[in-house]
Amino acid sequence: MPTNQRFDKSRLPSRHVTEGPARAPHRSYFYAMGITEEEIHQPWVGVATCWNEAAPCNIALDRQAQVVKHGVKKNGGTPREFTTITVTDGISMGHEGMRSSLASRDAIADTVELTMRGHCYDALVGLAGCDKSLPGMMMAMVRLNVPSVFIYGGSILPGRYEGRDVTIQDVFEAVGKHQAGAFSDAELAILERVACPSAGACGAQYTANTMACVSEAIGLALLNSSSAPAPYESRDQYCEMSGVAVMNLIERNIRARDVVTRKSLENAARVVGCTGGSTNAALHLPAIAHEAGIEFDLFDVAAIMKDTPYFVDLRPGGKYVAKDLHEVGGVPVVMKELQKVGLLHEDCLTASGRTLGEELDGIRAEADGRVIYPAATPITRTGGVVGLRGNLAPDGAIVKVAGMTPAEQVFTGPARVFDCEEDAFEAVKARAYREGEVIVIRNEGPAGGPGMREMLATTAALSGQGAGKKVALITDGRFSGATRGFCVGHVGPESAHGGPIALLKDGDVITIDAIAGELSVALSDEELASRRAAWTGPRETQYATGALWKFAKLVGSARHGAVTHPGAQAERHVYMDQ
């Protein structure tokens, strides 16, 4: 019988495996693992991690999970740890492995959902470290709509090379310098050994740190839990507090969709914009919204960013890394600045059970004027990420402009068209392009790729060759958060769905205007219609079976988050109320 009167076990999913004579076989399994009678009748908390040995982003998650479990036990719960996959973008970048990256986001959400459902856990604490694992874990929380707390595993420490901080971005760009003869074999060998000196995710405002900031702004993570680097044992206090917090959420029946609302999604988009975050957020925020049944697409994200000042000077557009942000107060100070200029919904619930405004009332740190500028006197008056639309992108596109001058945000030039990333990369290596051109990489969308690969190898090579500001690049694929230069991603509809990008030819004149929000090609409607009539259909894929085939068959448009199921609007079964 339950002994903890704080929790009504008769209303929790775990009752199906722990209560009554019919569950004696189930309890036998639990006793086999050393679980006590008291623990059996407490609420059960899934502690999900993306731990693996693939890359430094995930290597610290296992230890952090043990501390979470201590917090759950401390506050009257029974934690059960399980793991799911991660595909690490830095390792999969620049080759066929990148096709698995975006698909892994949905696989993470699916496997966490199935584990939670299959074992009837009452709540979820999720730990994630690499790009797609963060949104994947948050998507699972919102899909299940259980009491949930998210924890980021923390960023890597910056490396040091010739007296300056370096990150993995420097190594990718050094490959381009090496190809151009401006970086020796010996220099490259030294840089690759010092760029990544610790556990943790890539250290600047790339996708992992962007989504870590989102986790706090959207309310699923405890305030200030995301910025401390992975090696800092001070992270343990947040891990333990997260375990304690999830039990309070169970007691108060505060679920993930009570936290993730339209207002909290807007808060999250604000934080991405003001920090110059990754364009991938424009893919992941709509996907998280989809799990809650909220309409929130690329254009909604872009509209919010358009009137959000950019005031946090983080790489790749700025100077500093995640460790520097942590040292000046982290995400709470950023949100306080948004609060001061009236750009934050303060009434949103958070993982603490308190509102965001109540949480920010306890933050004493202020903008330092170096890493975090005052929002009233920002670096630029509009956000670091911009949405585009036009006859080349009726369903939109996205570009990061953080660190770019207004003059650099408008580009017109002839197209040089490539049908896959490999062809473009080989041309860049051979410097088979001209200044002033717009490099087009198509057939790399969610369905057409399949997998919507990131183009960091190509963009980094261009930057390394000194051409980052001399050419532009557009694609129906994605860009790494580490990408810099005038690079437009998520062009939709994608080529495989017959979007205008599929109809482009070498020499077509393309205009990218991030100030006006335009992506267009100088072709008449009649010419586009003529080319469409002559189009023979999407490129045939090699992936005729397996996980990537399934992903390509199910995945929707980038505009709506590249999701693979109907979402909460079609929901008929509520897990927590079963």
N, C-alpha and C positions, 0 to 999 in steps of 0.2 A: 504493500500500500504506500502511496506517496506520503512522505514525511515533511516535505517543504511546503508550507501553507501559502507561500507567496505566489505559487503558480498553480493554476487550474489545469491539471493534466488532462482532464476530460475534454478540453477544447484544443489540445495540441496534437499535431500529426503523430508524434512518437507514441501516443497511446495505442496505436495499431500494432506496435511491436513489443510493448512493455506491459500492458495492463490486462488482467483477467486470466482465468484458467486456460483459455484457448491459446494464450501466448506463452505457455510453458516451454514449448520447443524453441521459441525465439530467445527466451531468457537463458536457456541452456547454452546457446552460443555466447551470450554476453558473460555468463559466469566463466566460460572457458577462457576468456580474455582477461580475467581478473577483475571484472567490474563488480562492484559490491551491490547488494540489494538496494541500498539507499541511492546509489548512483543510477541504477536502472530506472528508478521512479522519478528522477529529476528530469527537467527539460534537456533535450539532446541538441547539441550545437555542432553542425558541420564546420570543421576548420579546413578550408580548401586552400591548397597552395599550388603554385605553378613551378615548384622546385624541380630543377634538373641540373645536369652537368654540362649543358650545351654551351653556356656562356656565363660571364660574371653577373649578369642581371639577376639571375635566379638562384645563385649558389648560396645566398644567405637566408633564403626563405625558410628552409627547414628549421634552422635554429630559432628564427623569429616565431615560427608556429608553436614551438614548445612554450614560449612565453605567453602567447595568446591563450593556450590551453590552461596555463596557470591562472590567468585572469578569469576564465570561464568557471573553473573549479572554485575559485575564491568567492564567486558571487552566486554559487548554488546551481551550477550547470554541469552537464556531462559532455565534455568535448570529444569529438571523434574526428581525427585527422584523416584527410585523403588528398591525393594529388591528381592533377590533370596535366595535359600536355602544354608545352610552349614551343613555338617556332621563333627563334631569335633573329630579328631582321638583319642585324649586323653580320651574322654568319651566313644567312641565306641570300644576302645582297649580291646582285650582279651576275646571277646565274639562274638556272631553272628552279632552284630551291625557293626563290622568292615567290613562286606561284602558290606555295603552301602558306604564306604568311597571313593574308587576309582570311583565307578559309579556316585558319587555326582559331581566329577570334570566335567564329560561330561554333567550332568544335569544342572550344573551352566552355562556352555558354551551355552547349548541349550536354556535355559530359558532367558538368557540375549539376545541371538540372536533373539528369537521370540518376546520379548518385544520391542527391537529396531526396528525390521522390522514392527511389527504391528502398531507402533505409529509413524514411519517415523522420528526417531531422526537422527540428522546430525552428531553427535559425541558422544563419550563415555568417561566419567571419571569413573573408577571402583575402588572401595575400598574393600579390602579383608583382612582377618586376620588369617585364619587357613589353614592348609597344602594344601588341594586340592582346596580351593577357590582361591588361588593365580594363579596357572596355569589355572584353569577353567576360570577366568576372562580374563587372557591374551589370552587364546585360542579364546574367543568370540571376542576380539578386532581384532585379526588377521583374523579370519574367516569373519567378517563383512567388514574388511579393511576400517574402518572409522578413522578419526582423533581421537586419543586415548591417554589418560594419565592414568597410573596406580598409585594407592597409597596403600601402606601397612599400616595397622592399628597400627603397632608398636608391639614391644615385651613386655613381662611381666618383671617386676623387679625381681631380684633374691631374694629368701627368705634367711633367716639366721637361722642356726641351729648349736649350739655348736661352735660359732665363725667363721663359714665358710659359703660361699654362697652355696645355694642349689637350685635345679630345680626339675621339675617333674620327671626327670630321677632318682634322688635320691630316690624318693618315690617308683617308680616301683622296683628299685633294693633293697630297704628296705623290700619289700614283700618277696623277695628271702632270705634275711637274717633272716627274721621272720620265714620263713618255716624251715630254718636250725637251728633255736634256738639261733641265734646270735643277735636278736633284739627283745626287749620285746613289749608286747601290749602297754604299756605306752609310750615307745619311738616312736613307729609307730604312735600313736595318736597325739603326739606332732609334729612330722615331717609333717604329713599330714595337720596340721593346719597352718604351717608357710611356706611351700614350695612355695606357689603361693599367694603373697601378694598384687597383683594389677590386673588391666585389662591388656590385651595383650596376644600375642601368646607365646608358650613355649620358654624359654629365651636363649637357646644356639643355636649352629649351627645345629639345627634339620631341618625338611623340611620347615617349615614356614619361618624361617630366611634365609635358603638357597635360597628359591625362591624369597624372598625379595631382596637379593643381586642380583639375576638373573634379577629382574625387572629393576634395575639401569644399570647393565652391558649390557642388551639387548637393552636398550634405551627407554623402555616404561614408565619409571618413571624418574622424575626429579632427578638430582644428589644430593645425600646426604639425600634424602627424607625417606629412609627406616630404618635408624638405631636408631633414637630417640625412646625410650620406649613409649608405649601407653599412660601412664599417663602424659607425658610431654606436657604441653600446647604449647611448642615451635613447636610441630607438626602442629599447626594451620597455621603457615606461609607457610608450604609446601602444605597444603590442599588448601589454598587460591591461592597460586602460580600455583597449578595444574589446578584450574578452569580458571585462566587467560591464562595459557599456551594452553589449548585446544582450546580456541578461536583464538589464533594466528595460530594454526595448521589448523583450518578451513579456515582462511583467505588465508593461503599459500597452501592449498590443500595438506598438508603432511599427508599421511595416514599410518595406522599401518604397512603395508607391505613395505613402504618406510623405516621404522625403523628396522623391523625384517627381516634381511637378513642372508645369510650364514655366513658372517663375524660377525654379531652381535651375532648369536648363538654360534660361536666359542669364542667370548669374554665372553659370559655367562658361557660356559663350563670351561673356564680358571678360572673364579672367583670361581666356585664351587670347582674345584680342589685345588686351592691355599688356600682355607679356610677350607678344610676338610669337605665339605658339605655333605648333605644327598644323599644316593644312589638313592633316589626317583627322583632326578634331571635327572638321565639317563632315566627315564620314561617320565618326563614332557617336557624336551627340545625337544625330537623327536615329541611329540604330538603338541607342539606349531609350530614346523617346518612344520608339516603335514598341519596345517591350512594355511600356506603360500605357500604350494606346493613345499617345499624344502626337498630334500632327506637328512636326518640327523638322523641316527639311533644310537643304543646303542654303536656300534663299533666306530662311528665317535666321540661320546662323550668320550669314553674310550681312543681313540688315542690322543685326545687333552690333556686329563688329564695325560697321561703317561709322556709327556715331559713338564708338568707344575710343577714348584716347589711348595711345600707345606710350606707356611711361615706365616700363621695366626693361632695363638694358641688358638683355640676355642674348648669348650666342644662340643661333648663328648670325642673326642680324646685328647683334650688339657685342658687348665686351665680356660679359661675365657668365659664370656657370652656376649650377644649382647650389653648390656649396656656398657660393657668395650670397645667394638669395637667402639661404638658411641663416647665415651669420648676421643678416640685417632684419630678421624677423619672419621671413617666410611668407606664405600665402595670406595669413591673416592681415599682415600690414598692407599687402596689395589690395585686399578686399576693404580694408578701412579707407583707403584712398578712393576707391569706387564709391563707398558709402558717403564720403564727404561731398562728392559732386553729384549725388542723387542717382547713381547708376546701379544700385544694389537693392534687391528685394530682401528686406531684413526679417520678414515674417515667416520665412521658410524654415521648416523643421530640419534639424540635423541629427546625426547619429548619437549625439549626447542626450537627445530628448528635449533639448532646449532650442530656441530659435536662433537663427544666424545672428540677429541683432543682439540677443542676450550674450551669445558667445563673444562677439566682437567687443562688447562693453568691457570685457576683462583683459583686452589686449592693450598694453601700454606702449609698445614700440611704435615709432613713427618712421615715415619715409626718410631714408638717409641722404637722398639727393644725388646718389652715385649709382647704386644698383636700382633702387626704386626712387623715381622722381615723384614729386607731388603731382597728383592727377590734374591739379589746376594749372600746372605749368609742365605739360608733358613733352616727350621727345617729338611726337607728332600728334596732331589733333584727331586723327582717325586711326582705327585699329591696325594691327600688324598683318591682318589677313583680310583679303578682299574677295567678294564674289563677283563673277563676270557673267554676262549674258549677251547673246546676239545671234546672228544667223549661222554662226559656226557652233554655237552652244545653246540651243533652245532650252535645254534642261540644266544649263548652268555650268560653271567651272569655278575654280578657286586658285588664288595665287597669294603667296606670302610676300609682303612688301616691307616688312620690318627692316629698318636700316637703309632703305632706298630713298633717294631724293625724289621730289615730284617729277623732275625731268627724266629720271630713270624709270618711271612708272608708265611711260607711253612708248610703244615700239611698233613700227610698221616695217614690214619687209617681206621678201618673197619666200615661199615655203620650200623647204627641202624635206621630202616625205620619205619616211621609213616605215616598213610594215611590222617591225618588231624592235625590241630594245637592242638585241645583239647586233643587228645591222647598223643601228645608230651608233653604238659604242665603237664598233670597228671603224666607222667613218670618222668619228671624233679622234680615235687613236691615230689614224692616218692623217688627221687634220684636213679631211676631205669635206670642208665646208668653208663658207665665206663669211666674213664679218657682215652684219646687217641682215642675215637670214633668220628665218623662224624655222627651227628644226621641229618636225612633226613626227611623233612616234604614236602609231595607232595599233589597233588590235591587241591592246594591253588592258582593256577594261575588265570589270569583274567577271563577265561571262566570256568575253572574247579571248582573254589571256590564255587560259582562264586564270583568275586570281588577282588581277589588278596590281601588278608588280610595281615596286618603287624603283625610280630611275637614278638612284644616288650615284652609282658607278659612272653613269654618263655625265650627270651634272657636275660631279666632283672633278671629273677629268677636264671638263670645259673650264671650270674655275682654276684648276691647276695649270692649265695652258694659258691663263690670263684672258680667256674669252668670255668669262661669266657675264660681263656687261656689254659684250659686243655682239652676242646672238641672244635670241629668245628661244624658248622650248615649250611646246604644248603637247599634251598627251591625254588619252582617255584612261591611262594608268594613274599611278600616284607618285608622290615624291616623299622622300624621307624628311623627317623633321629637321635633319641636318642640311638639307638642300638650301643653297642660296643662289642668287641670280634671278632673272626674270623667267620663272618657270611656272607654267600654268598646268594644273592637273584636274582630274575628275571631269574632263570635257564630256558632256552628255547631250543627247544620247551617244553611247559608245559606238564604235565602229561596227561591232558585231550586231548591234540592233539597228543598223542602217542610219546612224547619225551623220550629220554633214561632214564630220572628220573623215568618214570613209570615202568621201567623194573628192577629196583634195588631190591636186596634182602639183608636181614641182613647178615653182614659179608663180602660183596663185599668191596674191598679195593679201597678207593677213595683218590685221590691226589688233593690238592688245592695248587697252586703255584702262589701267587700274584706277584712274581718277574718276572717269565716267562710268566704270563698271562694264566695259564693252569687250567682247571677243567676236570679231567679225572677219569675213573674207569678202574681198571685192569681186563678188560674183552676183549676177542678177538671179532673181527667183526662177526665171525661165532656164538659165544655165544650170542651176542646181537641180531643177526638175528633170532636165535632159540627162544629166549625169546619173541621177537616181534611176531613171528608166533603163539606163545602160549598165547599172551596177549588177554584178553577177552574184551578189550575196556575200556573207561573211567568210573569212578565211577558215578553211577546215583545220580543226585542232587535232593534235596528236593524242590528246587525252580523251580516249573513247571509253574509258572504264575507270573505276576507282573513285576515290574521294574528290578529286578535282573535277571529274565528270559530273558527279552529283552536285557539287557546288555550282558549276556552270549552268546546270539545268534549273536550279532553284533560285539563284541569286537575282535580286532586283537591281534597280538603277543606283548609281552612286548618289544621285540627288536625295534619295530616301534612305541612304545609309548602307546600301548593298546588303540588304537583309535577305534571309532565306526562309522565312515563314510568315504567316499572316499577322502575327502580333496580337497584342492584348485586345484590340477591337473585335477580334473573332473569338475571343476566349469564352468558353462555356463551363470550364471546370476550374474551380479555385482551390489550389493545392492546400492552403492553410485552413480552409473550411471543410475539407473532405470528411 
